[in-house]
Amino acid sequence: MNWTRISNALKFQQWAFREIQRRVEYKAEEYDIEVDTVAPQFTSQRCSHGEYGFTHEDNRDGDEFECLKCGKELHADYNAARNVAWRLVQNWLKSGSGRATSQRALKSGTVNANGDFNASAV
C-alpha cells in the first residue's frame, strides 16, 4: 500500500495500531493474560547485543541490523523485539511489580531480568 497517496495516512496508521492493541487486550483478558506496553522509540536502531546498547540510525538498513560499534548482525525486527523485551523487564524492575523474575519468550530464545539471552534449540 502506498501511504503517500492516502490522505490522513498517519491518522489511519495510528488508528490501526490502537485497534490491534484493543483486540490483543480483549483476547488476552479472555485467557487471563496480562498485557503491558513498552515505548518503541529507537528499538530498531539500538543494539540488543552487549551491555551498552549502542544506538545509531545507521545501525539499521531495511531488514538488516548491524551495530556500528560491536559489529553484531541480526534481522532488524528480531533485534527490535529483543530491545522491547528488555525494556519490559526493566519497567517491571523499576515498578517493583515482582514480575522481574519472569522471562519473555522470543522466537529463538529468552531475555531474563539480568539481560542474559538464552538461545533455544530450534
C-alpha positions as CSV (number, residue, x, y, z in Angstrom):
1,M,0.0,0.0,0.0
2,N,1.3,3.4,-0.9
3,W,0.8,5.5,2.3
4,T,1.7,8.8,0.5
5,R,-1.5,8.6,-1.6
6,I,-3.8,8.2,1.4
7,S,-4.8,11.5,3.0
8,N,-4.5,11.3,6.7
9,A,-2.2,8.3,6.4
10,L,-0.7,8.9,9.9
11,K,-4.1,9.1,11.4
12,F,-5.1,5.9,9.8
13,Q,-1.9,4.1,10.9
14,Q,-2.4,5.3,14.5
15,W,-6.0,4.1,14.4
16,A,-4.8,0.7,13.1
17,F,-2.3,0.3,15.9
18,R,-4.8,1.3,18.5
19,E,-7.3,-1.2,17.1
20,I,-4.7,-4.0,17.2
21,Q,-3.9,-3.1,20.7
22,R,-7.5,-3.1,21.7
23,R,-8.1,-6.6,20.2
24,V,-5.0,-8.0,21.8
25,E,-6.0,-6.7,25.2
26,Y,-9.5,-8.1,24.7
27,K,-8.3,-11.6,23.8
28,A,-5.6,-11.6,26.5
29,E,-8.2,-10.8,29.1
30,E,-10.3,-13.7,27.9
31,Y,-7.4,-16.0,28.6
32,D,-6.2,-14.2,31.7
33,I,-3.0,-13.0,30.1
34,E,-1.6,-9.7,31.2
35,V,-0.7,-7.1,28.5
36,D,1.9,-4.4,29.1
37,T,3.0,-1.6,26.7
38,V,6.6,-0.5,26.0
39,A,7.8,2.7,24.3
40,P,9.1,1.5,21.0
41,Q,11.3,4.5,20.2
42,F,14.7,3.6,18.7
43,T,14.3,-0.1,19.5
44,S,15.2,-0.9,15.9
45,Q,18.3,1.3,16.0
46,R,19.6,0.1,19.4
47,C,22.0,-2.8,19.6
48,S,20.5,-5.6,21.7
49,H,23.8,-7.3,22.0
50,G,26.4,-6.2,24.6
51,E,26.0,-4.2,27.7
52,Y,25.9,-0.6,26.3
53,G,23.0,-0.7,23.8
54,F,24.7,1.5,21.2
55,T,22.0,3.4,19.3
56,H,22.5,4.9,15.8
57,E,20.2,5.4,12.9
58,D,22.8,3.8,10.6
59,N,22.7,0.5,12.6
60,R,19.6,-0.4,10.6
61,D,19.2,-0.7,6.9
62,G,15.8,-2.1,5.9
63,D,15.5,-5.6,7.4
64,E,19.2,-5.7,8.2
65,F,20.7,-4.6,11.5
66,E,24.5,-4.3,12.0
67,C,25.8,-2.5,15.1
68,L,28.4,0.1,14.0
69,K,30.1,-0.3,17.4
70,C,30.3,-4.1,18.0
71,G,29.5,-5.5,14.5
72,K,26.6,-7.7,15.7
73,E,24.3,-8.6,12.8
74,L,20.7,-9.6,13.3
75,H,17.4,-9.3,11.5
76,A,16.3,-5.8,12.3
77,D,12.8,-6.8,13.6
78,Y,14.3,-9.5,15.8
79,N,16.8,-7.0,17.2
80,A,14.0,-4.6,18.0
81,A,11.9,-7.4,19.7
82,R,14.9,-8.1,21.9
83,N,15.1,-4.5,22.9
84,V,11.3,-4.3,23.6
85,A,11.6,-7.4,25.8
86,W,14.5,-5.8,27.7
87,R,12.6,-2.6,28.2
88,L,9.6,-4.5,29.5
89,V,11.7,-6.3,32.1
90,Q,13.4,-3.0,33.1
91,N,9.9,-1.4,33.5
92,W,9.0,-4.3,35.8
93,L,12.2,-3.9,37.9
94,K,11.5,-0.2,38.3
95,S,7.9,-0.6,39.2
96,G,8.5,-3.2,41.9
97,S,5.8,-5.3,40.5
98,G,7.5,-8.5,41.5
99,R,7.4,-9.8,37.9
100,A,11.1,-9.2,37.1
101,T,11.9,-12.9,37.7
102,S,9.9,-13.9,34.7
103,Q,11.3,-14.3,31.2
104,R,10.0,-13.1,27.9
105,A,9.9,-15.5,25.0
106,L,11.4,-14.5,21.7
107,K,11.5,-16.6,18.5
108,S,14.8,-18.1,19.2
109,G,15.4,-17.6,22.9
110,T,14.6,-15.6,26.0
111,V,15.9,-12.4,27.8
112,N,15.7,-12.5,31.6
113,A,15.8,-9.6,34.1
114,N,19.6,-9.7,34.2
115,G,19.7,-9.2,30.4
116,D,21.0,-12.7,29.8
117,F,20.0,-14.1,26.4
118,N,19.4,-17.8,26.2
119,A,19.1,-19.2,22.7
120,S,16.6,-22.0,22.3
121,A,17.5,-25.1,20.3
122,V,15.1,-24.9,17.4
